[in-house]
Amino acid sequence: MRFLILNLFIMNVSYGAYYDTLPKGVRLAAFRYVKTGEVNSSYGSNRQESSYFLKQNFDAKTLHSLNSATEVYFDELKRISEKAYNDFTFGEYEGSGSANVQVNGYGLGYGLTNRVTLYASVPYYKADVKFNLIRNKGNNHSSVAKEIYESEASEVSNLLSQLTKELPDAKESLLQSIAVNYYGYKPIGDWKGEGFGDAEVGMIYRLTNWQTAGLAATLGAILPTGRIDDPDILQDIAFGDGQTDLFFEFGGGVKIFNEKADLSLSGRYTHQFESTKELRIPEDDEYPLSDKKGIFKEKLGNKIDITGHFAIELFSWLSPYSSYTYSQKEKSKYTSQYELANEYLAKNSDTETHTLKFGLNISTVKLYQTGKFMAPVMLDLSMQSVVEGQNTPKYDRVDLELRLFF
């Protein structure tokens, strides 16, 4: 979506604290349900929050090349009066967007040894985008007709002035007509989509064998199995980014307060490989619409994610927790024969996100180990919110996760 880009980290099935892995031969099946609130704003390059919208003034420059008739009209208008040409408008429109996203994540883990756990996960998206189009400024045909009439005393100017005065008013259908017939986009409006996102596979290796603390490292890849952005749809949401990523994660944790609390810290570095994509060729860094497409080499910026986590064990089966995640993505790079477009596409592609999370973990693992419960199950309910950022959506989300060990 050109004015709404939503990236969700959906599934990570690594078990427990960062120093834990699955025992040898133990399997894990995980399901996570993710639901966002209405996403209708983002943090811009200045870190200020603003609503998603698309503003378009249908002036002479925009409409000039729409078809042969408009070319003749505006060529003559520009010849007679440059001022009238620059002042001409059919009106100004604003399109505001919002989205709701639901994700089901499915994951599997397997304890290859007591130190090595293998896992794989994939999310399934359901997205609903609402797009509202309003007109906030009308046409000025009468004033432009007067400028034409006063600029040149001729039969042609009189005829053009009369024609301008009698031009029909343009309703919202004009935006659809220009977007579809001139720019080549699919009709603008509400959009719904569903499908699998990018899959993640990895291996967690426990580095230590301590009783109350430990370290672990994870090596993995994110595979391009998700739907990518369609350059012909203005209001869609991508479920994947279209290229393979490799990541390395390192973390550690320690039990404190007589082993009644867990404190952990982890960091992940993700390298995103270059891919080839067909994209719209922007002609201006502030103007989102383009009627031309081209082939680009896209190198999305590499990412760093750092998470601090604190949990308190109220009972052997109940632990409230909180966490803070800092995420940063470098500026993307584009390579093609369109030098200016490469710069425009890369502009504001670097991102930064600060996320707070609060949750409640219910686990029967210890009860199962002592024979007080029939199965090892873990249920996790959490809420998180993006509280600050740069070039990133602002959203709240609720997660419900179920893990079964067998």
TITOR-698217 format. One record per residue (C-alpha): x, y, z. Coordinates in nm, 3 decimals. Example, Ala and Ser with C-alpha at 12.3 -4.5 7.8 and 13.67 -1.06 7.14 Angstrom:
      xx      yy      zz
   1.230  -0.450   0.780
   1.367  -0.106   0.714
This chain:
      xx      yy      zz
   0.000   0.000   0.000
   0.158   0.326  -0.109
   0.034   0.526   0.188
  -0.013   0.240   0.433
   0.265  -0.006   0.498
   0.212  -0.253   0.780
   0.488  -0.485   0.895
   0.409  -0.735   1.171
   0.652  -0.974   1.339
   0.409  -1.260   1.373
   0.566  -1.582   1.487
   0.866  -1.695   1.689
   0.833  -2.041   1.840
   1.156  -2.047   2.043
   1.057  -2.188   2.379
   1.068  -2.006   2.711
   1.360  -1.783   2.808
   1.649  -1.730   2.573
   1.864  -1.991   2.745
   1.601  -2.269   2.710
   1.567  -2.521   2.430
   1.343  -2.823   2.389
   1.468  -3.150   2.543
   1.583  -3.412   2.295
   1.292  -3.573   2.112
   1.029  -3.330   2.245
   0.803  -3.169   1.986
   0.628  -2.835   2.000
   0.319  -2.723   1.809
   0.236  -2.354   1.836
  -0.056  -2.142   1.724
  -0.067  -1.765   1.753
  -0.363  -1.536   1.684
  -0.279  -1.172   1.617
  -0.532  -0.891   1.583
  -0.447  -0.527   1.527
  -0.661  -0.231   1.613
  -0.749   0.011   1.334
  -0.427   0.128   1.171
  -0.484   0.480   1.039
  -0.166   0.673   1.117
   0.211   0.649   1.115
   0.522   0.817   1.246
   0.686   1.015   0.966
   1.047   1.109   0.901
   1.014   1.386   1.162
   0.885   1.131   1.419
   0.548   1.308   1.432
   0.229   1.106   1.405
   0.006   1.177   1.105
  -0.295   1.011   0.945
  -0.272   0.814   0.622
  -0.406   1.012   0.330
  -0.357   1.073  -0.039
  -0.413   1.431  -0.160
  -0.452   1.512  -0.529
  -0.523   1.843  -0.701
  -0.661   1.785  -1.051
  -0.501   2.081  -1.216
  -0.398   2.141  -1.577
  -0.062   1.967  -1.537
  -0.229   1.653  -1.403
  -0.501   1.640  -1.669
  -0.303   1.766  -1.969
  -0.209   1.428  -2.117
  -0.521   1.236  -2.014
  -0.634   1.195  -2.378
  -0.612   1.370  -2.715
  -0.901   1.606  -2.636
  -0.745   1.729  -2.310
  -0.409   1.778  -2.485
  -0.569   2.006  -2.745
  -0.763   2.201  -2.483
  -0.474   2.258  -2.242
  -0.224   2.333  -2.520
  -0.451   2.612  -2.636
  -0.520   2.730  -2.280
  -0.147   2.753  -2.209
  -0.086   2.941  -2.532
  -0.353   3.201  -2.458
  -0.283   3.247  -2.086
  -0.006   3.089  -1.880
  -0.175   3.221  -1.565
  -0.509   3.063  -1.654
  -0.331   2.733  -1.725
  -0.157   2.739  -1.386
  -0.476   2.839  -1.200
  -0.705   2.579  -1.362
  -0.842   2.304  -1.138
  -1.127   2.056  -1.138
  -1.095   2.037  -0.760
  -0.884   1.877  -0.489
  -0.950   1.532  -0.342
  -0.828   1.351  -0.033
  -0.825   0.978   0.015
  -0.794   0.857   0.374
  -0.710   0.498   0.458
  -0.723   0.260   0.753
  -0.660  -0.111   0.792
  -0.742  -0.400   1.019
  -0.522  -0.707   1.008
  -0.576  -1.052   1.155
  -0.298  -1.310   1.149
  -0.292  -1.676   1.240
   0.060  -1.807   1.297
   0.147  -2.176   1.283
   0.475  -2.315   1.417
   0.653  -2.642   1.485
   0.961  -2.712   1.696
   1.169  -3.022   1.759
   1.440  -3.095   2.015
   1.715  -3.245   1.800
   1.941  -3.273   2.106
   1.922  -3.130   2.456
   2.104  -2.825   2.322
   1.967  -2.789   1.968
   1.609  -2.705   1.875
   1.485  -2.680   1.515
   1.174  -2.479   1.434
   0.964  -2.349   1.146
   0.670  -2.108   1.137
   0.445  -1.938   0.887
   0.175  -1.670   0.930
  -0.158  -1.651   0.746
  -0.292  -1.298   0.693
  -0.642  -1.158   0.659
  -0.638  -0.785   0.583
  -0.924  -0.539   0.541
  -0.843  -0.192   0.407
  -1.097   0.089   0.408
  -1.047   0.379   0.169
  -1.260   0.695   0.189
  -1.252   0.957  -0.085
  -1.369   1.313  -0.017
  -1.358   1.635  -0.217
  -1.227   1.931  -0.018
  -1.203   2.193  -0.294
  -1.429   2.264  -0.592
  -1.351   2.373  -0.946
  -1.268   2.729  -1.053
  -1.396   2.715  -1.410
  -1.574   3.053  -1.393
  -1.267   3.247  -1.274
  -1.042   3.073  -1.529
  -1.293   3.152  -1.807
  -1.277   3.517  -1.705
  -0.894   3.512  -1.715
  -0.905   3.363  -2.068
  -1.154   3.622  -2.188
  -0.948   3.910  -2.049
  -0.611   3.784  -2.171
  -0.670   3.789  -2.547
  -0.933   3.947  -2.768
  -0.992   3.683  -3.032
  -1.254   3.443  -3.153
  -1.051   3.146  -3.024
  -1.016   3.289  -2.673
  -1.389   3.373  -2.662
  -1.472   3.017  -2.766
  -1.228   2.867  -2.513
  -1.363   3.092  -2.239
  -1.718   2.980  -2.310
  -1.611   2.615  -2.324
  -1.431   2.645  -1.990
  -1.732   2.804  -1.827
  -1.954   2.518  -1.945
  -1.722   2.234  -1.839
  -1.913   1.982  -1.625
  -1.825   1.959  -1.259
  -1.607   1.662  -1.168
  -1.721   1.430  -0.893
  -1.527   1.151  -0.723
  -1.560   0.946  -1.041
  -1.296   1.169  -1.198
  -1.030   1.033  -0.963
  -1.126   0.678  -1.052
  -1.117   0.759  -1.423
  -0.773   0.917  -1.405
  -0.630   0.649  -1.176
  -0.758   0.367  -1.398
  -0.748   0.507  -1.751
  -0.445   0.735  -1.733
  -0.223   0.595  -1.459
  -0.323   0.231  -1.515
  -0.410   0.146  -1.154
  -0.690  -0.085  -1.055
  -1.002   0.092  -0.917
  -0.946   0.276  -0.588
  -1.162   0.166  -0.296
  -1.186  -0.086  -0.015
  -0.955  -0.385  -0.042
  -0.953  -0.726   0.118
  -0.689  -0.994   0.093
  -0.569  -1.309   0.262
  -0.283  -1.552   0.222
   0.036  -1.686   0.372
   0.316  -1.453   0.474
   0.691  -1.514   0.473
   0.794  -1.837   0.646
   1.071  -1.855   0.907
   1.299  -2.152   0.973
   1.575  -2.164   1.231
   1.795  -2.351   1.476
   1.837  -2.252   1.842
   2.157  -2.361   2.014
   2.187  -2.346   2.394
   2.541  -2.237   2.473
   2.544  -2.300   2.849
   2.427  -2.555   3.104
   2.376  -2.331   3.405
   2.088  -2.379   3.648
   1.965  -2.021   3.691
   2.107  -1.842   3.387
   2.216  -1.911   3.035
   2.294  -1.803   2.680
   2.158  -1.919   2.346
   2.211  -1.836   1.979
   1.973  -1.872   1.687
   2.055  -1.894   1.317
   1.775  -1.887   1.065
   1.622  -1.766   0.742
   1.303  -1.593   0.634
   1.172  -1.727   0.304
   0.972  -1.523   0.047
   0.649  -1.723   0.063
   0.418  -1.424   0.119
   0.224  -1.200  -0.116
   0.424  -0.895  -0.226
   0.292  -0.546  -0.297
   0.106  -0.510  -0.629
   0.229  -0.198  -0.816
  -0.115  -0.167  -0.980
  -0.309  -0.142  -0.650
  -0.276   0.173  -0.442
  -0.448   0.044  -0.129
  -0.322  -0.313  -0.085
  -0.106  -0.462   0.190
   0.189  -0.691   0.126
   0.217  -1.011   0.333
   0.585  -1.054   0.248
   0.875  -0.850   0.111
   0.977  -1.072  -0.180
   1.330  -1.178  -0.091
   1.520  -1.418   0.134
   1.660  -1.297   0.468
   1.923  -1.452   0.690
   1.934  -1.367   1.061
   2.146  -1.431   1.367
   2.007  -1.389   1.716
   2.191  -1.397   2.047
   2.036  -1.374   2.391
   2.078  -1.443   2.755
   1.866  -1.466   3.066
   1.894  -1.495   3.440
   1.661  -1.589   3.725
   1.655  -1.334   4.006
   1.470  -1.275   4.337
   1.515  -1.635   4.455
   1.426  -1.761   4.107
   1.087  -1.590   4.122
   1.161  -1.357   3.828
   1.325  -1.381   3.486
   1.528  -1.106   3.324
   1.646  -1.155   2.966
   1.793  -0.958   2.678
   1.830  -1.058   2.313
   1.935  -0.904   1.985
   1.871  -1.008   1.626
   2.054  -0.896   1.313
   1.881  -0.961   0.979
   2.049  -0.937   0.640
   1.806  -0.886   0.353
   1.924  -1.002   0.013
   1.869  -0.815  -0.311
   1.572  -0.902  -0.533
   1.434  -0.792  -0.871
   1.091  -0.628  -0.876
   0.862  -0.441  -1.110
   0.772  -0.108  -0.949
   0.608   0.220  -1.040
   0.860   0.481  -1.154
   0.802   0.789  -0.936
   0.857   1.124  -1.106
   0.857   1.324  -0.784
   0.953   1.233  -0.427
   0.633   1.393  -0.290
   0.391   1.267  -0.558
   0.289   0.901  -0.519
   0.119   0.839  -0.855
   0.298   0.731  -1.171
   0.181   0.595  -1.506
   0.505   0.410  -1.582
   0.656   0.089  -1.445
   1.010  -0.040  -1.457
   1.239  -0.318  -1.337
   1.442  -0.239  -1.025
   1.702  -0.418  -0.817
   1.576  -0.370  -0.462
   1.802  -0.413  -0.161
   1.592  -0.363   0.150
   1.783  -0.231   0.449
   1.930  -0.470   0.702
   1.755  -0.481   1.040
   1.843  -0.486   1.409
   1.594  -0.587   1.681
   1.678  -0.563   2.052
   1.434  -0.690   2.316
   1.444  -0.669   2.695
   1.204  -0.897   2.884
   1.105  -0.913   3.252
   0.868  -1.170   3.406
   0.756  -1.244   3.763
   0.642  -1.590   3.869
   0.335  -1.535   4.089
   0.263  -1.908   4.092
   0.428  -2.204   3.925
   0.170  -2.172   3.648
   0.116  -1.794   3.624
   0.366  -1.524   3.519
   0.286  -1.164   3.420
   0.556  -1.000   3.211
   0.656  -0.691   3.019
   0.901  -0.625   2.737
   1.046  -0.345   2.530
   1.165  -0.385   2.170
   1.376  -0.145   1.970
   1.383  -0.210   1.595
   1.582  -0.032   1.328
   1.605  -0.086   0.953
   1.866   0.074   0.731
   1.779   0.274   0.423
   1.691   0.062   0.120
   1.881   0.083  -0.209
   1.738   0.075  -0.560
   1.930   0.018  -0.880
   1.788   0.077  -1.228
   1.828   0.297  -1.535
   1.596   0.551  -1.367
   1.843   0.741  -1.150
   1.599   0.992  -0.998
   1.343   0.717  -0.930
   1.610   0.521  -0.743
   1.654   0.816  -0.508
   1.281   0.879  -0.470
   1.206   0.514  -0.382
   1.484   0.504  -0.123
   1.372   0.825   0.046
   1.238   0.767   0.399
   1.283   0.389   0.365
   1.485   0.370   0.687
   1.266   0.289   0.987
   1.281   0.290   1.365
   1.023   0.144   1.603
   0.982   0.141   1.983
   0.731  -0.115   2.109
   0.601  -0.182   2.461
   0.440  -0.514   2.544
   0.252  -0.645   2.849
   0.132  -1.000   2.888
   0.028  -1.293   3.101
   0.175  -1.641   3.065
  -0.007  -1.951   3.188
   0.200  -2.271   3.181
   0.134  -2.624   3.303
   0.491  -2.740   3.227
   0.604  -2.742   3.593
   0.274  -2.895   3.705
   0.316  -3.168   3.442
   0.673  -3.234   3.556
   0.551  -3.290   3.913
   0.257  -3.505   3.804
  -0.010  -3.246   3.896
  -0.138  -3.189   3.542
  -0.196  -3.430   3.255
  -0.024  -3.237   2.974
   0.242  -2.966   2.926
   0.061  -2.667   2.776
   0.147  -2.299   2.757
  -0.102  -2.015   2.696
   0.016  -1.658   2.645
  -0.200  -1.344   2.618
  -0.038  -1.009   2.545
  -0.102  -0.655   2.426
   0.157  -0.435   2.258
   0.173  -0.087   2.117
   0.411   0.111   1.898
   0.480   0.413   2.117
   0.739   0.595   1.908
   0.904   0.560   1.571
   1.019   0.696   1.239
   0.871   0.607   0.898
   0.666   0.332   1.059
   0.297   0.262   1.123
   0.148   0.328   1.466
  -0.068   0.042   1.582
  -0.186  -0.162   1.879
  -0.218  -0.536   1.864
  -0.337  -0.828   2.076
  -0.168  -1.170   2.065
  -0.303  -1.501   2.190
  -0.061  -1.793   2.168
  -0.105  -2.161   2.248
   0.190  -2.404   2.271
   0.153  -2.780   2.302
   0.448  -3.004   2.396
   0.443  -3.371   2.309
